[in-house]
Amino acid sequence: MIDKPLDGVRVIDFGQFIAAPAATQVLVDLGADVIKVEPVHGESARGIGAHGKAMVENYNRGKRAIALDLKDPRGQEIARRLIAGADIVVQNLRPGVMDKLGLGAEEMRAAHPYLVYATVSGFGLHGPSRNRAGLDIAAQAESGLMWVTGEHDGEPQKVGAQIVDAATGYVCAQAILGAYIRRLRTGEGDTVEVSLLEVAIHLQAPNWGAYLDTGNEPRRMGNGQPTVAPAADIMPTSDGSVVVSAYSEVHFRRLCRLLGRAELADDARFADNESRVRNRPALLTELRAAFATMTSDEAMDVLAANGVVAGRINTYPEAMRSLDVQASGLFIEVSRPDGVPATALGTPWHLESVPKLPTAGAPDLGQHTAELIAELGYPTDALDALAADGVVALGR
């Protein structure tokens, strides 16, 4: 039997919404035993309809769930016992909450020096906004990401998914794994801090690098790019659209030839990249006229076969039908506590030591409370009393 990389590692997850649960979902899929700690009324995502349900289902697969009232000293004691038996703690509660509960990084690492303790915040823990609540959209706004997204003459736009939340989860998992490897070498734990704001800025490294180098502020360009053409430009077809980048001289000439418009490469308006950028509207008019006579499949067949970078712009159903997506195994069938199977997203990597991802879906609120309380050594009558007093919630 092949051991998974994190077999035997225990993680206590106080996360809600996306960023922290996404980090611990990576750890689940690497083999860790992740215990999700929620309030007795459930984490916030459980109360915001279909979108919140999707967060819970796709970022909490295979975890065990316990529901605690952390405002009650008895609930805090249970949390301390869970942490005492863990290797890693991850949390993204409102700034200062874990410290007030006596469960913050400083106190827990003092008690357990081997612990890796990770905190996800909106704006970092050291600046004037350290106590602000932070969500994906605020980080998109304040990092400049919204400023460079949208049409040139339109208002700033958010990205069409919570990309900063998700990326923060992956960055957090990366940092946790680095800290844990260090612990294996030295025996010492570590404190990990990741913020949505920092990740949102870092996602734009090429834009920021160009700005820092030239002082020229990036601006909204819609689907184009400011210094090369055609690049990331939309080409409507007879049944949809494709996106095309062919701005090197070799690729531009090849594109023109494949479209049956070889003369465009010698047109003075498009003779070099600088000319094409200057005359982008005319260039797009010519190219789009050629693409309009083709289906998206026809366009992709000829472009992909000849090394021109292009992509069919898919709807969600079309993306699921993609043979590449199907071959990846990204969508997995999982079991639910109610017995009804469901489809969820797996983790987007492949390891030989993890030939198959866990197939357990997200747990119900408090599903494993009784199991975990028993593992901590509480007798049955104590569990009954805790449940009766509302200190814990038992799953169905």
Rosetta blueprint (number, residue, H / E / L):
1 M L
2 I L
3 D L
4 K L
5 P L
6 L L
7 D L
8 G L
9 V L
10 R E
11 V E
12 I E
13 D E
14 F E
15 G L
16 Q L
17 F L
18 I L
19 A H
20 A H
21 P H
22 A H
23 A H
24 T H
25 Q H
26 V H
27 L H
28 V H
29 D H
30 L L
31 G L
32 A L
33 D E
34 V E
35 I E
36 K E
37 V E
38 E E
39 P L
40 V L
41 H L
42 G L
43 E L
44 S H
45 A H
46 R H
47 G H
48 I L
49 G H
50 A H
51 H H
52 G H
53 K H
54 A H
55 M H
56 V H
57 E H
58 N H
59 Y H
60 N L
61 R L
62 G L
63 K L
64 R E
65 A E
66 I E
67 A E
68 L E
69 D L
70 L L
71 K L
72 D L
73 P H
74 R H
75 G H
76 Q H
77 E H
78 I H
79 A H
80 R H
81 R H
82 L H
83 I H
84 A H
85 G L
86 A L
87 D L
88 I E
89 V E
90 V E
91 Q E
92 N L
93 L L
94 R L
95 P L
96 G L
97 V H
98 M H
99 D H
100 K H
101 L L
102 G L
103 L L
104 G L
105 A H
106 E H
107 E H
108 M H
109 R H
110 A H
111 A H
112 H L
113 P L
114 Y L
115 L L
116 V E
117 Y E
118 A E
119 T E
120 V E
121 S E
122 G L
123 F L
124 G L
125 L L
126 H L
127 G L
128 P L
129 S L
130 R L
131 N L
132 R L
133 A L
134 G L
135 L L
136 D H
137 I H
138 A H
139 A H
140 Q H
141 A H
142 E H
143 S L
144 G L
145 L L
146 M L
147 W L
148 V L
149 T L
150 G L
151 E L
152 H L
153 D L
154 G L
155 E L
156 P L
157 Q L
158 K L
159 V L
160 G L
161 A L
162 Q L
163 I H
164 V H
165 D H
166 A H
167 A H
168 T H
169 G H
170 Y H
171 V H
172 C H
173 A H
174 Q H
175 A H
176 I H
177 L H
178 G H
179 A H
180 Y H
181 I H
182 R H
183 R H
184 L H
185 R H
186 T H
187 G L
188 E L
189 G L
190 D E
191 T E
192 V E
193 E E
194 V E
195 S E
196 L H
197 L H
198 E H
199 V H
200 A H
201 I H
202 H H
203 L L
204 Q L
205 A H
206 P H
207 N H
208 W H
209 G H
210 A H
211 Y H
212 L H
213 D H
214 T H
215 G L
216 N L
217 E L
218 P L
219 R L
220 R L
221 M L
222 G L
223 N L
224 G L
225 Q L
226 P L
227 T L
228 V L
229 A L
230 P L
231 A L
232 A L
233 D E
234 I E
235 M E
236 P E
237 T L
238 S L
239 D L
240 G L
241 S E
242 V E
243 V E
244 V E
245 S E
246 A L
247 Y L
248 S L
249 E H
250 V H
251 H H
252 F H
253 R H
254 R H
255 L H
256 C H
257 R H
258 L H
259 L L
260 G L
261 R L
262 A H
263 E H
264 L H
265 A H
266 D H
267 D L
268 A H
269 R H
270 F H
271 A L
272 D L
273 N H
274 E H
275 S H
276 R H
277 V H
278 R H
279 N L
280 R H
281 P H
282 A H
283 L H
284 L H
285 T H
286 E H
287 L H
288 R H
289 A H
290 A H
291 F H
292 A L
293 T L
294 M L
295 T L
296 S H
297 D H
298 E H
299 A H
300 M H
301 D H
302 V H
303 L H
304 A H
305 A H
306 N L
307 G L
308 V L
309 V E
310 A E
311 G E
312 R E
313 I L
314 N L
315 T L
316 Y H
317 P H
318 E H
319 A H
320 M H
321 R H
322 S L
323 L H
324 D H
325 V H
326 Q H
327 A H
328 S H
329 G L
330 L L
331 F E
332 I E
333 E E
334 V E
335 S E
336 R L
337 P L
338 D L
339 G L
340 V L
341 P L
342 A E
343 T E
344 A E
345 L E
346 G L
347 T L
348 P L
349 W L
350 H L
351 L E
352 E L
353 S L
354 V E
355 P L
356 K L
357 L L
358 P L
359 T L
360 A E
361 G L
362 A L
363 P L
364 D L
365 L L
366 G L
367 Q L
368 H L
369 T H
370 A H
371 E H
372 L H
373 I H
374 A H
375 E H
376 L L
377 G L
378 Y L
379 P L
380 T H
381 D H
382 A H
383 L H
384 D H
385 A H
386 L H
387 A H
388 A H
389 D L
390 G L
391 V L
392 V E
393 A E
394 L L
395 G L
396 R L
